[in-house]
Structure formats: C-alpha cells, structure tokens
Amino acid sequence: MFYRSFFGLLMVYALTRQQRGSLRTAHLSGHLWRGLSGTIALLLFFYCITVLPLASAVTLNYTSPLFLTLLTMLVLKERFHAPLVFAIVLAFVGVVLLLHPTLERDQLIPGVLGLISGFLAGIAMLNVRQLGVLGEPEWRVVFYFSLISSLISGVLMLFDTIHAISATGLSILLGLAGSATLAQLAMTRAYRTGKTLVAGSLSFSTVVFASLFGMLLWNEALPLSGWAGIGLILTGGVLSLRLSPRQ
C-alpha cells in the first residue's frame, strides 16, 4: 500500500507542476477526512485479502456504493430515487453471483472488518463529492489522499519487515501505482461532476473487468452464474445512466 500511494503521490505532484496548479487549499479538513477514511478502508481491504477468500474480500469492499446511497440521502439530503437505488442493488446482486463469496465461522471478525472497509470507502466517496461541490479539482483531492495514505502506511511499514524490491517487483508496483492513480483521478472527477449514485453503480464494473482479465490472461472459465452476474452488473450500470435525472 505504501508503494502504491507514494509512487502515485509523485505522479500527481508531477502532473500538478506540469499544469502549474496550486496545492494550496482552503478545505484542509475535508481532505483530511477523505484521506483518513480512504486510507483506513484500503488498509482493511488489503488485510482482508490476506485472510479471506479473494472473492469474499472484494464483495465486502464493494458494499461501499450501498452505504454511499444511504449516506447521500442522510448527509447530502438528496431525494430518494427508487429506480436508481434499484439499479445499484441489482448491480450488487450481480457482484455476489459473479464472485460467490463464502465465509467460514472463524472468519467472522475479518468479515466484519471487510464490511467496515466498505462503509469507510462509502464515506470517502461522500467526502470526494463534498470536496467537488466546494470546487476542489480532482488532482488536488488525489494528491492529499496519496499524501495521507503514504504517511500512514509508511509509518506502519517501519514496524514490519521491509523487503528488498526486485526489478520485476518494481515494474509491478509501478504498474499498480500508475493504474490506481489514473483510476483515482477518473473516479474523483466522476463523483465531482456527475451524479453520485450513477458513479457508485458504474464502479461495480471493476469486477467485470477483473473477470475478463482473468479469462484473457489466465484462461479462467466463468460458470453460467458468473455470466448472469456480469449481465446484472451491466444492466444496473445502464439503468443508472438511463434513470438518472438530467444534468
């Protein structure tokens, strides 16, 4: 997580310098809340990946759009939009069908932590939306998130074993940081300029892309229920686009 955040921080800083943008902000508390909630959510998610079946860890983390739906109505006072909520729930059902999450009895606590990671990720997305309303550009939001994440994970890394990085490992870490940073910039812009619930629904497409990569790169086969899950995720995404109020 440290290398993912730190390399991303350098990339966003270079982008900011190139565009001659300012990192000064009048909304430091908003960036702090976004950074803390997002960092803890990511730490819990990475932890759950190490102790839970991958499908279960991913599914629990992807409860974040469901929590975000509740938070937008409770905090942002957005009107309840039943068709949009239905689209999000439909997409989440698709995630469950696609991943087939399972939990053993001794995995209850990690399962709860995975659910907390989804809740905190929902709060982080709410913070992103609020910062967008305040006029903060996406590169500034991602910069402060990467900075806070780098500091917290860097301190935690000092209490563990620091392993040497091979050339192959470095290339993977750079690829991870690059793709994650670009995704953060795109996601932040989506929440800043678009409809919150639509962006939350479309975020489920990550699971579809991961499944397709598995098929193309590792010759993984999807059962019929997996294809049904992909269909529900895509249907939820299309419905959220069609049913959202015009901007």
Secondary structure, 3 states (H helix, E strand, C coil): CHHHHHHHHHHHHHHHHHCCCCCCCCCHHHHHHHHHHHHHHHHHHHHHHHHCCHHHHHHHHCCHHHHHHHHHHHCCCCCCCHHHHHHHHHHHHHHHHHHCCCCCHHHHHHHHHHHHHHHHHHHHHHHHHHHHHCCCCHHHHHHHHHHHHHHHHHHHHCCCCCCCCCHHHHHHHHHHHHHHHHHHHHHHHHHHHCCHHHHHHHCCHHHHHHHHHHHHHHCCCCCHHHHHHHHHHHHHHHHHHHHCCCC
